[in-house]
Amino acid sequence: MAHQPKLLPIYSITLLLIGILTLSACTTTQIVDHCAISSRAGLSSTMRVVEDKLSSGCEYSFSGYFADLLDIAADNPSPDNKRQFSDFLIRVSDQGVISKRQAKATYNRYFNIKFVSLTGEYNTCSQTCPTRAKVLADMQSELLDKELGLVRASEDSISYYRADHLLKEVQLVLEATCRACEAGSL
């Protein structure tokens, strides 16, 4: 009887090699995110990097970039950060990434005492009273953004406290207006 080589060990070795090659191919594949920013340099230099990214196809990352910039500013607070954010938003608007209205609303949401979440006439019975709780919740959320922009990033606690005071005044006016509406006097 002639000795025939066993096919099982050769078959097993072949499958093992294919498996190893497949696994090694998966571990060497690296996906590079063109829109990722790794620069944690100063605020102005990171803003320039972000502007370049926004103009090269990463417009969808604007909100994330803006949050990163706010974090950088909060780590290095300065009254000048308000101006830097204003200039940045103007440039980004000029690039067409956001509209001039969005730039203004974004700046005001973080760096102005005026509340952008309070739109229109808040003293009308039909518009605001039915949504009073939502309006006040939106304003409270915006106040947290103002704390980040005004206090933590810009060291402007005076403006923040003015915004806080304005929110309390709006709460009182809304409460009085809606009570009057419910009583039928408006």
Contact map, one row per residue, 1 for C-alpha under 8 A:
111000000000000000000000000000000000000000000000000000000000000000000000000000000000000000000000000000000000000000000000000000000000000000000000000000000000000000000000000000000000000000
111100000000000000000000000000000000000000000000000000000000000000000000000000000000000000000000000000000000000000000000000000000000000000000000000000000000000000000000000000000000000000
111110000000000000000000000000000000000000000000000000000000000000000000000000000000000000000000000000000000000000000000000000000000000000000000000000000000000000000000000000000000000000
011111000000000000000000000000000000000000000000000000000000000000000000000000000000000000000000000000000000000000000000000000000000000000000000000000000000000000000000000000000000000000
001111100000000000000000000000000000000000000000000000000000000000000000000000000000000000000000000000000000000000000000000000000000000000000000000000000000000000000000000000000000000000
000111111100000000000000000000000000000000000000000000000000000000000000000000000000000000000000000000000000000000000000000000000000000000000000000000000000000000000000000000000000000000
000011111110000000000000000000000000000000000000000000000000000000000000000000000000000000000000000000000000000000000000000000000000000000000000000000000000000000000000000000000000000000
000001111111000000000000000000000000000000000000000000000000000000000000000000000000000000000000000000000000000000000000000000000000000000000000000000000000000000000000000000000000000000
000001111111100000000000000000000000000000000000000000000000000000000000000000000000000000000000000000000000000000000000000000000000000000000000000000000000000000000000000000000000000000
000001111111110000000000000000000000000000000000000000000000000000000000000000000000000000000000000000000000000000000000000000000000000000000000000000000000000000000000000000000000000000
000000111111111000000000000000000000000000000000000000000000000000000000000000000000000000000000000000000000000000000000000000000000000000000000000000000000000000000000000000000000000000
000000011111111100000000000000000000000000000000000000000000000000000000000000000000000000000000000000000000000000000000000000000000000000000000000000000000000000000000000000000000000000
000000001111111110000000000000000000000000000000000000000000000000000000000000000000000000000000000000000000000000000000000000000000000000000000000000000000000000000000000000000000000000
000000000111111111000000000000000000000000000000000000000000000000000000000000000000000000000000000000000000000000000000000000000000000000000000000000000000000000000000000000000000000000
000000000011111111100000000000000000000000000000000000000000000000000000000000000000000000000000000000000000000000000000000000000000000000000000000000000000000000000000000000000000000000
000000000001111111110000000000000000000000000000000000000000000000000000000000000000000000000000000000000000000000000000000000000000000000000000000000000000000000000000000000000000000000
000000000000111111111000000000000000000000000000000000000000000000000000000000000000000000000000000000000000000000000000000000000000000000000000000000000000000000000000000000000000000000
000000000000011111111100000000000000000000000000000000000000000000000000000000000000000000000000000000000000000000000000000000000000000000000000000000000000000000000000000000000000000000
000000000000001111111110000000000000000000000000000000000000000000000000000000000000000000000000000000000000000000000000000000000000000000000000000000000000000000000000000000000000000000
000000000000000111111111000000000000000000000000000000000000000000000000000000000000000000000000000000000000000000000000000000000000000000000000000000000000000000000000000000000000000000
000000000000000011111111100000000000000000000000000000000000000000000000000000000000000000000000000000000000000000000000000000000000000000000000000000000000000000000000000000000000000000
000000000000000001111111110000000000000000000000000000000000000000000000000000000000000000000000000000000000000000000000000000000000000000000000000000000000000000000000000000000000000000
000000000000000000111111111000000000000000000000000000000000000000000000000000000000000000000000000000000000000000000000000000000000000000000000000000000000000000000000000000000000000000
000000000000000000011111111100000000000000000000000000000000000000000000000000000000000000000000000000000000000000000000000000000000000000000000000000000000000000000000000000000000000000
000000000000000000001111111110000000000000000000000000000000000000000000000000000000000000000000000000000000000000000000000000000000000000000000000000000000000000000000000000000000000000
000000000000000000000111111110000000000000000000000000000000000000000000000000000000000000000000000000000000000000000000000000000000000000000000000000000000000000000000000000000000000000
000000000000000000000011111111000000000000000000000000000000000000000000000000000000000000000000000000000000000000000000000000000000000000000000000000000000000000000000000000000000000000
000000000000000000000001111111000000000000000000000000000000000000000000000000000000000000000000000000000000000000000000000000000000000000000000000000000000000000000000000000000000000000
000000000000000000000000111111100000000000000000000000000000000000000000000000000000000000000000000000000000000000000000000000000000000000000000000000000000000000000000000000000000000000
000000000000000000000000001111110000000000000000000000000000000000000000000000000000000000000000000000000000000000000000000000000000000000000000000000000000000000000000000000000000000000
000000000000000000000000000011111000000000000000000000000000000000000000000000000000000000000000000000000000000000000000000000000000000000000000000000000000000000000000000000000000000000
000000000000000000000000000001111100000000000000000000000000000000000000000000000000000000000000000000000000000000000000000000000000000000000000000000000000000000000000000000000000000000
000000000000000000000000000000111111000000000000000000000000000000000000000000000000000000000000000000000000000000000000000000000000000000000000000000000000000000000000000000000000000000
000000000000000000000000000000011111000000000000000000000000000000000000000000000000000000000000000000000000000000000000000000000000000000000000000000000000000000000000000000000000000000
000000000000000000000000000000001111100000000000000010001100100000000000000000000000000000000000000000000000000000000000000000000000000000000000000000000000000000000000000000000000000000
000000000000000000000000000000001111110000000000000000000000000000000000000000000000000000000000000000000000000000000000000000000000000000000000000000000000000000000000000000000000000000
000000000000000000000000000000000011111000000000110000000000000000000000000000000000000000000000000000000000000000000000000000000000000000000000000000000000000000000000000000000000000000
000000000000000000000000000000000001111100000000000000000000000000000000000000000000000000000000000000000000000000000000000000000000000000000000000000000000000000000000000000000000000000
000000000000000000000000000000000000111110000100100000000000000000000000000000000000000000000000000000000000000000000000000000000000000000000000000000000000000000000000000000000000000000
000000000000000000000000000000000000011111000100000000000000000000000001000000000000000000000000000000000000000000000000000000000000000000000000000000000000000000000000000000000000000000
000000000000000000000000000000000000001111101100000000000000000000000000000000000000000000000000000000000000000000000000000000000000000000000000000000000000000000000000000000000000000000
000000000000000000000000000000000000000111111100000000000000000000000001000000000000000000000000000000000000000000000000000000000000000000000000000000000000000000000000000000000000000000
000000000000000000000000000000000000000011111110000000000000000000001001100000000000000000000000000000000000000000000000000000000000000000000000000000000000000000000000000000000000000000
000000000000000000000000000000000000000001111111000000000000000000000000000000000001000000000000000000000000000000000000000000000000000000000000000000000000000000000000000000000000000000
000000000000000000000000000000000000000011111111100000000000000000000000000000000000000000000000000000000000000000000000000000000000000000000000000000000000000000000000000000000000000000
000000000000000000000000000000000000001111111111110000000000000000001000000000000000000000000000000000000000000000000000000000000000000000000000000000000000000000000000000000000000000000
000000000000000000000000000000000000000000111111111000000000000000001000000000000000000100000000000000000000000000000000000000000000000000000000000000000000000000000000000000000000000000
000000000000000000000000000000000000000000011111111100000000000000000000000000000000000000000000000000000000000000000000000000000000000000000000000000000000000000000000000000000000000000
000000000000000000000000000000000000101000001111111110000000000000000000000000000000000000000000000000000000000000000000000000000000000000000000000000000000000000000000000000000000000000
000000000000000000000000000000000000100000000111111111000000000010000000000000000000000000000000000000000000000000000000000000000000000000000000000000000000000000000000000000000000000000
000000000000000000000000000000000000000000000011111111100000000000000000000000000000000000010000000000000000000000000000000000000000000000000000000000000000000000000000000000000000000000
000000000000000000000000000000000000000000000001111111110000000000000000000000000000000000000000000000000000000000000000000000000000000000000000000000000000000000000000000000000000000000
000000000000000000000000000000000010000000000000111111111110000000000000000000000000000000000000000000000000000000000000000000000000000000000000000000000000000000000000000000000000000000
000000000000000000000000000000000000000000000000011111111110110000000000000000000000000000010000100000000000000000000000000000000000000000000000000000000000000000000000000000000000000000
000000000000000000000000000000000000000000000000001111111110000000000000000000000000000000000010100000000000000000000000000000000000000000000000000000000000000000000000000000000000000000
000000000000000000000000000000000000000000000000000111111110000000000000000000000000000000000000000000000000000000000000000000000000000000000000000000000000000000000000000000000000000000
000000000000000000000000000000000010000000000000000011111110000000000000000000000000000000000000000000000000000000000000000000000000000000000000000000000000000000000000000000000000000000
000000000000000000000000000000000010000000000000000011111111110000000000000000000000000000000000000000000000000000000000000000000000000000000000000000000000000000000000000000000000000000
000000000000000000000000000000000000000000000000000011111111110000000000000000000000000000000000100000000000000000000000000000000000000000000000000000000000000000000000000000000000000000
000000000000000000000000000000000000000000000000000000000111111000000000000000000000000000000000000000000000000000000000000000000000000000000000000000000000000000000000000000000000000000
000000000000000000000000000000000010000000000000000001000111111110000000000000000000000000000000000000000000000000000000000000000000000000000000000000000000000000000000000000000000000000
000000000000000000000000000000000000000000000000000001000111111111000000000000000000000000000000100000000000000000000000000000000000000000000000000000000000000000000000000000000000000000
000000000000000000000000000000000000000000000000000000000001111111100000000000000000000000000000000000000000000000000000000000000000000000000000000000000000000000000000000000000000000000
000000000000000000000000000000000000000000000000000000000000111111110000000000000000000000000000000000000000000000000000000000000000000000000000000000000000000000000000000000000000000000
000000000000000000000000000000000000000000000000010000000000111111111000000000000000000000000000000000000000000000000000000000000000000000000000000000000000000000000000000000000000000000
000000000000000000000000000000000000000000000000000000000000011111111100000000000000000000000000000000000000000000000000000000000000000000000000000000000000000000000000000000000000000000
000000000000000000000000000000000000000000000000000000000000001111111110000000000000000000000000000000000000000000000000000000000000000000000000000000000000000000000000000000000000000000
000000000000000000000000000000000000000000000000000000000000000111111111000000000000000000000000000000000000000000000000000000000000000000000000000000000000000000000000000000000000000000
000000000000000000000000000000000000000000100110000000000000000011111111100000000000000000000000000000000000000000000000000000000000000000000000000000000000000000000000000000000000000000
000000000000000000000000000000000000000000000000000000000000000001111111110000000000000000000000000000000000000000000000000000000000000000000000000110001000000000000000000000000000000000
000000000000000000000000000000000000000000000000000000000000000000111111111000000000000000000000000000000000000000000000000000000000000000000000000000001000000000000000000000000000000000
000000000000000000000000000000000000000101100000000000000000000000011111111100000000000000000000000000000000000000000000000000000000000000000000000000000000000000000000000000000000000000
000000000000000000000000000000000000000000100000000000000000000000001111111111001000000000000000000000000000000000000000000000000000000000000000000000011100000000000000000000000000000000
000000000000000000000000000000000000000000000000000000000000000000000111111110000000000000000000000000000000000000000000000000000000000000000000000110011100000000000000000000000000000000
000000000000000000000000000000000000000000000000000000000000000000000011111110000000000000000000000000000000000000000000000000000000000000000000000000011000000000000000000000000000000000
000000000000000000000000000000000000000000000000000000000000000000000001111111000000000000000000000000000000000000000000000000000000000000000000000000001000000000000000000000000000000000
000000000000000000000000000000000000000000000000000000000000000000000000111111101000000000000000000000000000000000000000000000000000000000000000000000011110000000000000000000000000000000
000000000000000000000000000000000000000000000000000000000000000000000000100111111000000000000000000000000000000000000000000000000000000000000000000000001110000000000000000000000000000000
000000000000000000000000000000000000000000000000000000000000000000000000000011111110000000000000000000000000000000000000000000000000000000000000000000001111000000000000000000000000000000
000000000000000000000000000000000000000000000000000000000000000000000000000001111111000000000000000000000000000000000000000000000000000000000000000000000100000000000000000000000000000000
000000000000000000000000000000000000000000000000000000000000000000000000100011111111100000000000000000000000000000000000000000000000000000000000000000001100000000000000000000000000000000
000000000000000000000000000000000000000000000000000000000000000000000000000000111111110000000000000000000000001000000000000000000000000000000000000011000100000000000000000000000000000000
000000000000000000000000000000000000000000000000000000000000000000000000000000111111111000000000000000000000000000000000000000000000000000000000000000000000000000000000000000000000000000
000000000000000000000000000000000000000000010000000000000000000000000000000000011111111100000000000000000000000000000000000000000000000000000000000000000000000000000000000000000000000000
000000000000000000000000000000000000000000000000000000000000000000000000000000001111111110000000000000000010000000000000000000000000000000000000000000000000000000000000000000000000000000
000000000000000000000000000000000000000000000000000000000000000000000000000000000111111111000000000000000010000000000000000000000000000000000000000000000000000000000000000000000000000000
000000000000000000000000000000000000000000000000000000000000000000000000000000000011111111100000000000000000000000000000000000000000000000000000000000000000000000000000000000000000000000
000000000000000000000000000000000000000000000010000000000000000000000000000000000001111111110000000000000000000000000000000000000000000000000000000000000000000000000000000000000000000000
000000000000000000000000000000000000000000000000000000000000000000000000000000000000111111111000000000110010000000000000000000000000000000000000000000000000000000000000000000000000000000
000000000000000000000000000000000000000000000000000000000000000000000000000000000000011111111100000100100000000000000000000000000000000000000000000000000000000000000000000000000000000000
000000000000000000000000000000000000000000000000000000000000000000000000000000000000001111111110000000000000000000000000000000000000000000000000000000000000000000000000000000000000000000
000000000000000000000000000000000000000000000000001001000000000000000000000000000000000111111111110000000000000000000000000000000000000000000000000000000000000000000000000000000000000000
000000000000000000000000000000000000000000000000000000000000000000000000000000000000000011111111111100100000000000000000000000000000000000000000000000000000000000000000000000000000000000
000000000000000000000000000000000000000000000000000000000000000000000000000000000000000001111111100100000000000000000000000000000000000000000000000000000000000000000000000000000000000000
000000000000000000000000000000000000000000000000000000100000000000000000000000000000000000111111110000000000000000000000000000000000000000000000000000000000000000000000000000000000000000
000000000000000000000000000000000000000000000000000000000000000000000000000000000000000000011111111000000000000000000000000000000000000000000000000000000000000000000000000000000000000000
000000000000000000000000000000000000000000000000000001100010010000000000000000000000000000011111111000000000000000000000000000000000000000000000000000000000000000000000000000000000000000
000000000000000000000000000000000000000000000000000000000000000000000000000000000000000000011011111101100000000000000000000000000000000000000000000000000000000000000000000000000000000000
000000000000000000000000000000000000000000000000000000000000000000000000000000000000000000001001111111100000000000000000000000000000000000000000000000000000000000000000000000000000000000
000000000000000000000000000000000000000000000000000000000000000000000000000000000000000001001100011111110000000000000000000000000000000000000000000000000000000000000000000000000000000000
000000000000000000000000000000000000000000000000000000000000000000000000000000000000000000000000001111111000000000000000000000000000000000000000000000000000000000000000000000000000000000
000000000000000000000000000000000000000000000000000000000000000000000000000000000000000000000000011111111100000000000000000000000000000000000000000000000000000000000000000000000000000000
000000000000000000000000000000000000000000000000000000000000000000000000000000000000000011001000011111111110000000000000000000000000000000000000000000000000000000000000000000000000000000
000000000000000000000000000000000000000000000000000000000000000000000000000000000000000010000000000111111111000000000000000000000000000000000000000000000000000000000000000000000000000000
000000000000000000000000000000000000000000000000000000000000000000000000000000000000000000000000000011111111100000010000000000000000000000000000000000000000000000000000000000000000000000
000000000000000000000000000000000000000000000000000000000000000000000000000000000000000000000000000001111111110000000000000000000000000000000000000000000000000000000000000000000000000000
000000000000000000000000000000000000000000000000000000000000000000000000000000000000110010000000000000111111111100000000000000000000000000000000000000000000000000000000000000000000000000
000000000000000000000000000000000000000000000000000000000000000000000000000000000000000000000000000000011111111111110000000000000000000000000000000000000000000000000000000000000000000000
000000000000000000000000000000000000000000000000000000000000000000000000000000000000000000000000000000001111111101110000000000000000000000000100110000000000000000000000000000000000000000
000000000000000000000000000000000000000000000000000000000000000000000000000000000000000000000000000000000111111100000000000000000000000000000100111111000000000000000000000000000000000000
000000000000000000000000000000000000000000000000000000000000000000000000000000000100000000000000000000000011111110000000000000000000000000000000010011000000000000000000000000000000000000
000000000000000000000000000000000000000000000000000000000000000000000000000000000000000000000000000000000011111111100000000000000000000000000000010001000000001000100000000000000000000000
000000000000000000000000000000000000000000000000000000000000000000000000000000000000000000000000000000000001001111100000000000000000000000000000010000000000001101100100000000000000000000
000000000000000000000000000000000000000000000000000000000000000000000000000000000000000000000000000000000001100111110000000000000000000000000000000000000000000000100000000000000000000000
000000000000000000000000000000000000000000000000000000000000000000000000000000000000000000000000000000000001100111111100000000000000000000100100000000000000000000100000000000000000000000
000000000000000000000000000000000000000000000000000000000000000000000000000000000000000000000000000000001001100001111110000000000000000000000000000000000000000000000000000000000000000000
000000000000000000000000000000000000000000000000000000000000000000000000000000000000000000000000000000000000000000111110000000000000001001100100000000000000000000000000000000000000000000
000000000000000000000000000000000000000000000000000000000000000000000000000000000000000000000000000000000000000000111111010000000000001000100000000000000000000000000000000000000000000000
000000000000000000000000000000000000000000000000000000000000000000000000000000000000000000000000000000000000000000011111110000000000000000000000000000000000000000000000000000000000000000
000000000000000000000000000000000000000000000000000000000000000000000000000000000000000000000000000000000000000000000111110000000000000000000000000000000000000000000000000000000000000000
000000000000000000000000000000000000000000000000000000000000000000000000000000000000000000000000000000000000000000000011111100110000000000000000000000000000000000000000000000000000000000
000000000000000000000000000000000000000000000000000000000000000000000000000000000000000000000000000000000000000000000111111100110000000000000000000000000000000000000000000001000000000000
000000000000000000000000000000000000000000000000000000000000000000000000000000000000000000000000000000000000000000000000111110010000000000000000000000000000000000000000000011001100000000
000000000000000000000000000000000000000000000000000000000000000000000000000000000000000000000000000000000000000000000000111111111000000000000000000000000000000000000000000000001000000000
000000000000000000000000000000000000000000000000000000000000000000000000000000000000000000000000000000000000000000000000001111111100000000000000000000000000000000000000000000001100100001
000000000000000000000000000000000000000000000000000000000000000000000000000000000000000000000000000000000000000000000000000111111100000000000000000000000000000000000000000000000000000000
000000000000000000000000000000000000000000000000000000000000000000000000000000000000000000000000000000000000000000000000110111111110000000000000000000000000000000000000000000000000000000
000000000000000000000000000000000000000000000000000000000000000000000000000000000000000000000000000000000000000000000000111111111111001000000000000000000000000000000000000000000000000000
000000000000000000000000000000000000000000000000000000000000000000000000000000000000000000000000000000000000000000000000000111111111000000000000000000000000000000000000000001001100000000
000000000000000000000000000000000000000000000000000000000000000000000000000000000000000000000000000000000000000000000000000011111111000000000000000000000000000000000000000000000000000000
000000000000000000000000000000000000000000000000000000000000000000000000000000000000000000000000000000000000000000000000000000111111111000000000000000000000000000000000000000000000000000
000000000000000000000000000000000000000000000000000000000000000000000000000000000000000000000000000000000000000000000000000000011111111100000000000000000000000000000000000001000000000000
000000000000000000000000000000000000000000000000000000000000000000000000000000000000000000000000000000000000000000000000000000000011111110000000000000000000000000000000000000000000000000
000000000000000000000000000000000000000000000000000000000000000000000000000000000000000000000000000000000000000000000000000000000011111111000000000000000000000000000000000000000000000000
000000000000000000000000000000000000000000000000000000000000000000000000000000000000000000000000000000000000000000001100000000010011111111100000000000000000000000000000000000000000000000
000000000000000000000000000000000000000000000000000000000000000000000000000000000000000000000000000000000000000000000000000000000001111111110000000000000000000000000000001000000000000000
000000000000000000000000000000000000000000000000000000000000000000000000000000000000000000000000000000000000000000000000000000000000111111111000000000000000000000000000000000000000000000
000000000000000000000000000000000000000000000000000000000000000000000000000000000000000000000000000000000000000000001000000000000000011111111100000000000000000000000000000000000000000000
000000000000000000000000000000000000000000000000000000000000000000000000000000000000000000000000000000000000000000101100000000000000001111111110000000000000000000000010000000000000000000
000000000000000000000000000000000000000000000000000000000000000000000000000000000000000000000000000000000000000000000000000000000000000111111111000000000000000000000010000000000000000000
000000000000000000000000000000000000000000000000000000000000000000000000000000000000000000000000000000000000000000000000000000000000000011111111100000000000000000000000000000000000000000
000000000000000000000000000000000000000000000000000000000000000000000000000000000000000000000000000000000000110000101000000000000000000001111111110000000000000000000000000000000000000000
000000000000000000000000000000000000000000000000000000000000000000000000000000000000000000000000000000000000000000000000000000000000000000111111111000000000000000110000000000000000000000
000000000000000000000000000000000000000000000000000000000000000000000000000000000000000000000000000000000000000000000000000000000000000000011111111100000000000000000000000000000000000000
000000000000000000000000000000000000000000000000000000000000000000000000000000000000000000000000000000000000110000000000000000000000000000001111111110000000000000000000000000000000000000
000000000000000000000000000000000000000000000000000000000000000000000000000000000000000000000000000000000000111110000000000000000000000000000111111111100000000100100000000000000000000000
000000000000000000000000000000000000000000000000000000000000000000000000000000000000000000000000000000000000010000000000000000000000000000000011111111110000000100000000000000000000000000
000000000000000000000000000000000000000000000000000000000000000000000100010000000000000000000000000000000000010000000000000000000000000000000001111111111000000000000000000000000000000000
000000000000000000000000000000000000000000000000000000000000000000000100010000000100000000000000000000000000011000000000000000000000000000000000111111111100000000000000000000000000000000
000000000000000000000000000000000000000000000000000000000000000000000000000000000100000000000000000000000000011100000000000000000000000000000000011111111111101100000000000000000000000000
000000000000000000000000000000000000000000000000000000000000000000000000000000000000000000000000000000000000000000000000000000000000000000000000011111111111100100000000000000000000000000
000000000000000000000000000000000000000000000000000000000000000000000000111010000000000000000000000000000000000000000000000000000000000000000000001111111110000000000000000000000000000000
000000000000000000000000000000000000000000000000000000000000000000000110111111101000000000000000000000000000000000000000000000000000000000000000000111111110000000000000000000000000000000
000000000000000000000000000000000000000000000000000000000000000000000000110011111100000000000000000000000000000000000000000000000000000000000000000011111111000000000000000000000000000000
000000000000000000000000000000000000000000000000000000000000000000000000000011100000000000000000000000000000000000000000000000000000000000000000000001111111100000000000000000000000000000
000000000000000000000000000000000000000000000000000000000000000000000000000000100000000000000000000000000000000000000000000000000000000000000000000001100111111100000000000000000000000000
000000000000000000000000000000000000000000000000000000000000000000000000000000000000000000000000000000000000000000000000000000000000000000000000000001100011111110000000000000000000000000
000000000000000000000000000000000000000000000000000000000000000000000000000000000000000000000000000000000000000000000000000000000000000000000000000000000001111111000000000000000000000000
000000000000000000000000000000000000000000000000000000000000000000000000000000000000000000000000000000000000000110000000000000000000000000000000000001000001111111100000000000000000000000
000000000000000000000000000000000000000000000000000000000000000000000000000000000000000000000000000000000000000010000000000000000000000000000000011001100001111111110000000000000000000000
000000000000000000000000000000000000000000000000000000000000000000000000000000000000000000000000000000000000000000000000000000000000000000000000000000000000111111111000000000000000000000
000000000000000000000000000000000000000000000000000000000000000000000000000000000000000000000000000000000000000010000000000000000000000000000000000000000000011111111100000000000000000000
000000000000000000000000000000000000000000000000000000000000000000000000000000000000000000000000000000000000000111100000000000000000000000000010010000000000001111111110000000000000000000
000000000000000000000000000000000000000000000000000000000000000000000000000000000000000000000000000000000000000000000000000000000000000000000010000000000000000111111111000000000000000000
000000000000000000000000000000000000000000000000000000000000000000000000000000000000000000000000000000000000000000000000000000000000000000000000000000000000000011111111100000000000000000
000000000000000000000000000000000000000000000000000000000000000000000000000000000000000000000000000000000000000010000000000000000000000000000000000000000000000001111111110000000000000000
000000000000000000000000000000000000000000000000000000000000000000000000000000000000000000000000000000000000000000000000000000000000000000110000000000000000000000111111111000000000000000
000000000000000000000000000000000000000000000000000000000000000000000000000000000000000000000000000000000000000000000000000000000000000000000000000000000000000000011111111100000000000000
000000000000000000000000000000000000000000000000000000000000000000000000000000000000000000000000000000000000000000000000000000000000000000000000000000000000000000001111111110000000000000
000000000000000000000000000000000000000000000000000000000000000000000000000000000000000000000000000000000000000000000000000000000000000000000000000000000000000000000111111111000000000000
000000000000000000000000000000000000000000000000000000000000000000000000000000000000000000000000000000000000000000000000000000000000000100000000000000000000000000000011111111100000000000
000000000000000000000000000000000000000000000000000000000000000000000000000000000000000000000000000000000000000000000000000000000000000000000000000000000000000000000001111111110000000000
000000000000000000000000000000000000000000000000000000000000000000000000000000000000000000000000000000000000000000000000001000000000000000000000000000000000000000000000111111111000000000
000000000000000000000000000000000000000000000000000000000000000000000000000000000000000000000000000000000000000000000000011000001001000000000000000000000000000000000000011111111100000000
000000000000000000000000000000000000000000000000000000000000000000000000000000000000000000000000000000000000000000000000000000000000000000000000000000000000000000000000001111111110000000
000000000000000000000000000000000000000000000000000000000000000000000000000000000000000000000000000000000000000000000000000000000000000000000000000000000000000000000000000111111111000000
000000000000000000000000000000000000000000000000000000000000000000000000000000000000000000000000000000000000000000000000001110001000000000000000000000000000000000000000000011111111100000
000000000000000000000000000000000000000000000000000000000000000000000000000000000000000000000000000000000000000000000000001010001000000000000000000000000000000000000000000001111111110000
000000000000000000000000000000000000000000000000000000000000000000000000000000000000000000000000000000000000000000000000000000000000000000000000000000000000000000000000000000111111111000
000000000000000000000000000000000000000000000000000000000000000000000000000000000000000000000000000000000000000000000000000000000000000000000000000000000000000000000000000000011111111111
000000000000000000000000000000000000000000000000000000000000000000000000000000000000000000000000000000000000000000000000000010000000000000000000000000000000000000000000000000001111111111
000000000000000000000000000000000000000000000000000000000000000000000000000000000000000000000000000000000000000000000000000000000000000000000000000000000000000000000000000000000111111110
000000000000000000000000000000000000000000000000000000000000000000000000000000000000000000000000000000000000000000000000000000000000000000000000000000000000000000000000000000000011111110
000000000000000000000000000000000000000000000000000000000000000000000000000000000000000000000000000000000000000000000000000000000000000000000000000000000000000000000000000000000001111111
000000000000000000000000000000000000000000000000000000000000000000000000000000000000000000000000000000000000000000000000000000000000000000000000000000000000000000000000000000000001111111
000000000000000000000000000000000000000000000000000000000000000000000000000000000000000000000000000000000000000000000000000010000000000000000000000000000000000000000000000000000001100111
